[in-house]
Amino acid sequence: MDRTVSLPSQPDKTTTVTLVESTSAPNGLELVSSYQTNRVGDPMNLVALAAQVQRGDDFIKANACNRLTVIADQIRYLQEQARKVLEDAKKDADLHHAACNIVKKPGNMYYLYQRPSGQKYFSIISPKEWGPSCPHTFIGAYKLQHDMSWTPLAEVEKKDAEMAIMGKLLSQQTALPSCTEPNFDGLTK
C-alpha cells in the first residue's frame, strides 16, 4: 500500500512510502480488531516514514557520487599514466632512430650530438673527453637500459638505485605469504 507524503521541511517535494499490506483475517482467523490494525493513525508517523525514506535516498545518492568521484580520479590518473607511457615510447623510439655507427649495448652511456645539417647521432665519446674541440652541438647523455629504454644522465643514479632494489627483491626469491584476509602487519609498527 503506497502513500504519498510531503515533508514539512520540503513542502514542494513528495515522497512515496510503501506500507506493509495487511489482511484482516490471516489464515482465516481474525486475531485482532481490523479497525485498530488497518487505520492509518497519526499522520506524523507517515511523515516520519517519508523522512526516513528520503534520508535513505540522500545517503545512497551521496555514496554513489563519492564512489563515482573516486573512479573518475582513477580514470584521470590512468589517462595521465597512458600519456606518459606514449611520450616515453616516442622519446625512446626517436633516440633509437638517431644515427649511430656502433652497436648499442644495454648498460652503457651514449652521448647525443647534432651536426649543423640537423642530423642527430650517438657517440661513445663524452663532451668532457672531446674537451674544447667538440665538433658538434651536444644534446644530452643517455644510458641504454636492459629493456631498451633510454634514461637521461640526470636520472641515471635514481634509475640504477631502483633497479638495484628490484634486483635484490628478485634474488631473494621470497614468496609472498598467502592471506585470505586483510593483513595490516608492518603498517602500524
N, C-alpha and C positions, 0 to 999 in steps of 0.2 A: 504494500500500500504506500504510494508516494504522496508526499505532502510538500508543497512549495511554500517556503517561508522567506520573508525578508528580514535581514538582521537589523537591529536597532542602530548599530554603528554604521551600516551601509544600506540605507533605505532604498536606494536605486538598484541594488543588486539582490537577486533572489537566489536561494539555494534549495535544491530538492533533497529532502530527507526521506529515506526509504525505511518504513517501519515494518516490523515482522508481521506477516499475515497471521490472523488469529481465527480460530474456529470456536464456536460456542459449545460444541459437544465433541471433543476429541474422542475417537474410537466409539462414538455413540453415547457417551456419558457426559452429562452436564455436571461439571465439578464445582463451578462457582457461578455466580450471577454474571450472565453475559453483559448486562448493563455495566457492571463495575469493571470488567476486563476490557471491553471494547470501546469505552468512551475515550475521547481524546484527552480530556482532563485539562490541566494547566497549560495554556498556550506558551508560557515561558519555557516549558520542557522542550517543546518543538524548536523554539528559538535556540536553546542551549544545544540541542542536537545539530541544528543547522550550523551553529557557530563552530562546533567540533568538526563537522564535515568540511566546512570552509577552511579551517585551520589545517586540517589534513591535506587538503588540496594545495594550500600555500606551501606547506613543507615539502610535498612531493615535487612541486614546481621548482622550489629553491634548490633541492637536492639534485634534480635533473640538470638545472642550469649550472650548478657548481661542477658536476661531473663533465658536462659538455665543455665547460671552460678549460678544465684540465686537459681534455682530449684536444681542444683547439691549440693549447700551448704546446702539447706534444707534436702536433702536426707542424706548427711553425718551427719547432726545434728540428724536426726531421727534414723539413724543407731546407733549412739553413745548412744542415749536415750534407744533404744531397748537393746543394750549390757548391759547398766547399770541396766535395769529392770531385765534382765536374771541373772546378777550377784547377785543382791539383793534377787531375789527369791531363788537362790541356797543357799545363806548365811542364809536366813530365814528358809529354809527347813532343812539345816544342824543343826541349833540351835533348831528347833522343835524336831528333832530326837535325841538330846542329852538326856542321861538318866536323869530321874527325878522321885522322889518318892512322889511328891506333885502335886496337880492340879494347873497349872499355871493360874493366873488371870491377865487380862489386867490392866495396870496402875501400876504394881508392878515391882520392881527391882529384878533381878536374877543374881547370880554370877556363872560363869562357871569355873570349875576346871577340872584338868586332873590327873587321877591316874597313877602310874608308869606303869600299864598294857596298858596305852594308852586310856582307856575309859574316855570320857568326860561326865561330869554330871553337872546339875544345883543344886544350893543350895540357900536358902534364907539368909544364913549367909555370911556376907562380910568378906574379909581378915582382915579388921580392927577389927571386932568382934572376929575373931579367935586369932588375936594377933600373937605372935611368934610360937604358937603351931598349926599353919595351917597345916593340914595333907597332903595336895596335892598342886600341882602347880596351881596357879591362872592364868587363861587365860584372863578373861575380865568380865566386868559387863554390863548387858543389861536390858533395860526396854521393857517389852512386851506392845506394843501399842494395841489400841482397834481394829485395823484392822488385828491383829495377826502378825504384822511385829515386828522386833526387832530393837531397837535403841541403839547403843553403848553409854556408860556412857558419853563420851566426847561430844556427840551430843544431849544429852537429853534436856539440857537447851534451845538450839536453836529449837528443835522439839516442846517442850512444848510451847514456845513463838508463833510459827507458829500455833499450834493447838488452842491457846487462841484467836488469831486473827480470825481464821476460825469460832470458836465458837461464837465470838462476831458478826461476819457478819451474821451467821445463826440465832442468837437470835433476831436481829433487824428486820428480815423478811421484809426488804426493797425491794420493787420491782424495777427493773431497768426501767427507763422511755423508752417508745417506741420511736424510732427515725427512720425516713425514710431517713434521710440524714446524712452525716458525721457530727459528733459533737466533737469539739475540746475544749469544755468548760472545764476549770480546768487545761488544759495542758499549757496554756500560762500565768497563774497567779501565 
